[in-house]
Amino acid sequence: MSLRFYDTGTRGVRTFEPLEEGRVGMYVCGATPQASPHIGHLRSGVIYDVLLRWLRASGYEVTFARNVTDVDDKIIAVAAERELPWFAIAEGNQRVFTQGYDLLGCLPPTIEPRATGHVPEMIVLIRRLIEKGHAYAAGGDVYFDVKSWADEYGALSNQRLDNMRPTGDTPNEDAKRDPRDFALWKGAKPGEPSWETPWGDGRPGWHLECSAMATKYLGATFDIHGGGVDLIFPHHENEIAQSRAAGDGFARYWLHNGLLTVDGEKMSKSVGNVVLLPDLLGKARPVEVRYYLASAHYRSLMDYTDTALAEAISAYQRIEGFVTRASEVVGVVTPSSVPSGFTTALDDDLGVPQALAVLHETVRDGNSALASGDHEAARQALASVRAMADVLGIDPLSPQWSRAGEEDLRPVVDALVAVALEQRQAARARKDYASADAIRDGLAEAGILVEDTPQGPRWELKRG
């Protein structure tokens, strides 16, 4: 079987044929860092890391771009609430995102462009759209004219333009020709960041940013665009419209990962069920968290429960136990080629659950070989298990997951806990004691004890 993906654009599985033989350009929508990452964000990071690893294992040279939306309405709102510069909010939270990705073994992207560094490319894209009659300036803003692209607008999300609601993405809705037009550029407002353009000072619209960054680094037409299903509309729909209306081919395959809920409910600050990475570190090691987040099919809705996490921990430890025992008996073995069943599973729309089934079957065979004293069969099983685990980023013998290196992770844990404590202090400052207590209790459940002192909060890991 050749590599195939479910393409949201065609709503079907398609054989993957890259634009250029042997090379892949992949763009994934990254963080809008108005807050620290929850495990839904990190699930997306792990999913596209597995895809990146499989593409490379399949022989492709991959250019992987994952953007950072470092200027945005939400970031500006949080900055105003906390009386901090907008860039301090974006930079501080983005560092925690990066630490979370690193902690879970995600390979770094080839390029991680930031929106604020690509305003010139956005200005060029706006100019191209205006010249082609697909955009117009009004009231200090610049808007995309959806009726000028009516025949194609809505194809990705399978909607008709007549059934779409107004975007409501600027205070200047009356300036639009059509309430469904979306903002490419937002006119400057007092106290907000702004850049100079031929249409007036202001800042970019969210959708414009990704089109400009993706095509700068991957070309006018590239292979794969990924992101969560919540981005299909309006974000990705608008990316396609503005890019193709300007004359770019843009993405050829659209991959979307399912969201993560908690006990059947969508994660929400108002509900109080947002799960951060520090919440899990007292229950599982980083590699066990990675196994859990990668174990369901990427397109499926994933529901977090403590029971599901515990099952993932046990499953990973069965792999780890075999690798450890086998290495002691036959010596450390270099990973070999993966079994055909594993390849078939990942080639079929990145079927990680089926691939894990092959991995665990090989572990069982290896354990049987060890029990019977068949060292050669055990050696072959060990080589295959390590190869499969390496593709999934969970090889127990990888330096990333070495128990001896756990102390090296302390600075990362420190940084993640510091963010949670900062959010708790902000809640206390605005007298939101319920939220402050919820953060403290969540840390306690993760094995992190918080003590308030005259010098500020301090924390330590629960003993025993």
Solvent accessible surface area in square Angstrom, and as a share of the most:
residue,aa,sasa,rsa
1,M,129,0.57
2,S,65,0.42
3,L,15,0.07
4,R,77,0.28
5,F,0,0.00
6,Y,55,0.21
7,D,3,0.01
8,T,15,0.09
9,G,29,0.28
10,T,80,0.46
11,R,111,0.41
12,G,24,0.23
13,V,69,0.40
14,R,74,0.27
15,T,59,0.35
16,F,9,0.04
17,E,108,0.48
18,P,29,0.18
19,L,103,0.51
20,E,97,0.43
21,E,166,0.74
22,G,31,0.30
23,R,112,0.41
24,V,4,0.03
25,G,12,0.11
26,M,0,0.00
27,Y,0,0.00
28,V,4,0.02
29,C,18,0.11
30,G,25,0.24
31,A,8,0.07
32,T,37,0.22
33,P,0,0.00
34,Q,49,0.22
35,A,18,0.14
36,S,11,0.07
37,P,4,0.02
38,H,45,0.20
39,I,0,0.00
40,G,16,0.15
41,H,72,0.32
42,L,0,0.00
43,R,1,0.00
44,S,23,0.15
45,G,9,0.08
46,V,0,0.00
47,I,8,0.04
48,Y,5,0.02
49,D,4,0.02
50,V,2,0.01
51,L,1,0.00
52,L,0,0.00
53,R,43,0.16
54,W,12,0.04
55,L,0,0.00
56,R,99,0.36
57,A,62,0.48
58,S,52,0.34
59,G,62,0.60
60,Y,45,0.17
61,E,103,0.46
62,V,11,0.06
63,T,50,0.29
64,F,4,0.02
65,A,0,0.00
66,R,19,0.07
67,N,2,0.01
68,V,1,0.00
69,T,2,0.01
70,D,10,0.05
71,V,3,0.02
72,D,20,0.10
73,D,69,0.36
74,K,124,0.53
75,I,0,0.00
76,I,24,0.12
77,A,60,0.47
78,V,31,0.18
79,A,7,0.05
80,A,74,0.57
81,E,110,0.49
82,R,65,0.24
83,E,155,0.70
84,L,77,0.38
85,P,62,0.39
86,W,57,0.20
87,F,120,0.50
88,A,42,0.33
89,I,6,0.03
90,A,3,0.03
91,E,59,0.26
92,G,35,0.34
93,N,13,0.07
94,Q,4,0.02
95,R,149,0.54
96,V,8,0.05
97,F,3,0.01
98,T,52,0.30
99,Q,50,0.22
100,G,0,0.00
101,Y,15,0.06
102,D,75,0.39
103,L,2,0.01
104,L,1,0.00
105,G,7,0.07
106,C,9,0.06
107,L,57,0.28
108,P,100,0.63
109,P,21,0.13
110,T,81,0.47
111,I,57,0.29
112,E,53,0.24
113,P,4,0.03
114,R,81,0.30
115,A,0,0.00
116,T,36,0.21
117,G,54,0.52
118,H,12,0.05
119,V,7,0.04
120,P,88,0.55
121,E,51,0.23
122,M,0,0.00
123,I,26,0.13
124,V,76,0.43
125,L,10,0.05
126,I,0,0.00
127,R,101,0.37
128,R,78,0.29
129,L,0,0.00
130,I,55,0.28
131,E,129,0.58
132,K,110,0.47
133,G,46,0.44
134,H,27,0.12
135,A,7,0.05
136,Y,14,0.05
137,A,56,0.44
138,A,24,0.18
139,G,62,0.59
140,G,37,0.36
141,D,1,0.01
142,V,0,0.00
143,Y,0,0.00
144,F,0,0.00
145,D,20,0.10
146,V,0,0.00
147,K,123,0.52
148,S,43,0.28
149,W,45,0.16
150,A,43,0.34
151,D,147,0.76
152,E,84,0.38
153,Y,11,0.04
154,G,1,0.01
155,A,60,0.47
156,L,6,0.03
157,S,24,0.16
158,N,104,0.53
159,Q,67,0.30
160,R,166,0.61
161,L,19,0.10
162,D,110,0.57
163,N,115,0.59
164,M,18,0.08
165,R,209,0.76
166,P,84,0.53
167,T,51,0.30
168,G,55,0.53
169,D,39,0.20
170,T,12,0.07
171,P,103,0.65
172,N,52,0.26
173,E,52,0.23
174,D,147,0.76
175,A,36,0.28
176,K,19,0.08
177,R,165,0.60
178,D,7,0.04
179,P,71,0.45
180,R,40,0.15
181,D,0,0.00
182,F,1,0.00
183,A,2,0.01
184,L,0,0.00
185,W,0,0.00
186,K,19,0.08
187,G,11,0.10
188,A,55,0.43
189,K,57,0.24
190,P,137,0.86
191,G,89,0.85
192,E,45,0.20
193,P,17,0.11
194,S,51,0.33
195,W,63,0.22
196,E,145,0.65
197,T,13,0.08
198,P,89,0.56
199,W,53,0.19
200,G,32,0.31
201,D,73,0.38
202,G,0,0.00
203,R,15,0.05
204,P,4,0.02
205,G,1,0.01
206,W,86,0.30
207,H,16,0.07
208,L,0,0.00
209,E,0,0.00
210,C,1,0.00
211,S,1,0.00
212,A,5,0.04
213,M,0,0.00
214,A,0,0.00
215,T,30,0.17
216,K,101,0.43
217,Y,74,0.28
218,L,27,0.13
219,G,30,0.29
220,A,53,0.41
221,T,42,0.24
222,F,3,0.01
223,D,5,0.03
224,I,0,0.00
225,H,0,0.00
226,G,0,0.00
227,G,1,0.01
228,G,10,0.10
229,V,59,0.34
230,D,86,0.44
231,L,31,0.16
232,I,33,0.17
233,F,74,0.31
234,P,52,0.33
235,H,1,0.00
236,H,0,0.00
237,E,3,0.01
238,N,1,0.01
239,E,0,0.00
240,I,18,0.09
241,A,2,0.01
242,Q,0,0.00
243,S,1,0.01
244,R,84,0.31
245,A,5,0.04
246,A,1,0.01
247,G,58,0.56
248,D,15,0.08
249,G,33,0.32
250,F,0,0.00
251,A,1,0.01
252,R,70,0.25
253,Y,2,0.01
254,W,6,0.02
255,L,2,0.01
256,H,7,0.03
257,N,5,0.03
258,G,4,0.04
259,L,58,0.29
260,L,9,0.04
261,T,16,0.09
262,V,18,0.10
263,D,104,0.54
264,G,60,0.57
265,E,97,0.43
266,K,150,0.63
267,M,20,0.09
268,S,33,0.22
269,K,153,0.65
270,S,109,0.70
271,V,83,0.48
272,G,57,0.55
273,N,26,0.13
274,V,45,0.26
275,V,16,0.09
276,L,28,0.14
277,L,1,0.01
278,P,5,0.03
279,D,26,0.14
280,L,1,0.00
281,L,34,0.17
282,G,49,0.47
283,K,74,0.31
284,A,8,0.06
285,R,39,0.14
286,P,18,0.11
287,V,3,0.02
288,E,5,0.02
289,V,0,0.00
290,R,0,0.00
291,Y,12,0.05
292,Y,8,0.03
293,L,0,0.00
294,A,9,0.07
295,S,28,0.18
296,A,29,0.22
297,H,40,0.18
298,Y,7,0.03
299,R,97,0.36
300,S,41,0.26
301,L,122,0.61
302,M,12,0.05
303,D,55,0.29
304,Y,12,0.04
305,T,38,0.22
306,D,85,0.44
307,T,92,0.53
308,A,29,0.23
309,L,3,0.02
310,A,53,0.41
311,E,112,0.50
312,A,8,0.06
313,I,27,0.14
314,S,54,0.35
315,A,11,0.08
316,Y,1,0.00
317,Q,81,0.36
318,R,137,0.50
319,I,0,0.00
320,E,27,0.12
321,G,20,0.19
322,F,0,0.00
323,V,0,0.00
324,T,63,0.36
325,R,113,0.41
326,A,0,0.00
327,S,17,0.11
328,E,137,0.61
329,V,75,0.43
330,V,22,0.13
331,G,30,0.29
332,V,113,0.65
333,V,23,0.13
334,T,109,0.64
335,P,49,0.31
336,S,57,0.37
337,S,94,0.61
338,V,37,0.21
339,P,40,0.25
340,S,94,0.61
341,G,34,0.33
342,F,0,0.00
343,T,45,0.26
344,T,61,0.35
345,A,10,0.08
346,L,0,0.00
347,D,14,0.07
348,D,53,0.28
349,D,6,0.03
350,L,3,0.01
351,G,4,0.03
352,V,7,0.04
353,P,46,0.29
354,Q,104,0.46
355,A,0,0.00
356,L,14,0.07
357,A,60,0.46
358,V,30,0.17
359,L,0,0.00
360,H,24,0.11
361,E,93,0.42
362,T,20,0.12
363,V,5,0.03
364,R,144,0.52
365,D,85,0.44
366,G,0,0.00
367,N,49,0.25
368,S,70,0.45
369,A,8,0.06
370,L,33,0.16
371,A,94,0.73
372,S,89,0.57
373,G,46,0.44
374,D,66,0.34
375,H,90,0.40
376,E,90,0.40
377,A,37,0.29
378,A,0,0.00
379,R,88,0.32
380,Q,110,0.49
381,A,10,0.08
382,L,0,0.00
383,A,9,0.07
384,S,21,0.13
385,V,0,0.00
386,R,27,0.10
387,A,7,0.05
388,M,0,0.00
389,A,0,0.00
390,D,72,0.37
391,V,13,0.07
392,L,3,0.02
393,G,6,0.06
394,I,3,0.02
395,D,7,0.04
396,P,14,0.09
397,L,65,0.32
398,S,27,0.17
399,P,122,0.76
400,Q,72,0.32
401,W,21,0.07
402,S,43,0.28
403,R,146,0.53
404,A,98,0.76
405,G,20,0.20
406,E,75,0.34
407,E,139,0.62
408,D,111,0.57
409,L,38,0.19
410,R,98,0.36
411,P,87,0.55
412,V,30,0.17
413,V,25,0.14
414,D,52,0.27
415,A,26,0.20
416,L,5,0.02
417,V,0,0.00
418,A,53,0.41
419,V,21,0.12
420,A,2,0.02
421,L,16,0.08
422,E,87,0.39
423,Q,46,0.20
424,R,3,0.01
425,Q,76,0.34
426,A,24,0.19
427,A,1,0.00
428,R,92,0.34
429,A,88,0.68
430,R,126,0.46
431,K,150,0.63
432,D,47,0.24
433,Y,118,0.45
434,A,81,0.63
435,S,41,0.27
436,A,2,0.01
437,D,55,0.29
438,A,57,0.44
439,I,43,0.22
440,R,89,0.33
441,D,67,0.34
442,G,20,0.19
443,L,2,0.01
444,A,33,0.26
445,E,126,0.56
446,A,1,0.01
447,G,15,0.14
448,I,3,0.02
449,L,71,0.36
450,V,27,0.16
451,E,92,0.41
452,D,74,0.38
453,T,34,0.20
454,P,135,0.85
455,Q,163,0.73
456,G,24,0.23
457,P,39,0.25
458,R,115,0.42
459,W,41,0.14
460,E,75,0.34
461,L,70,0.35
462,K,103,0.44
463,R,199,0.73
464,G,122,1.18
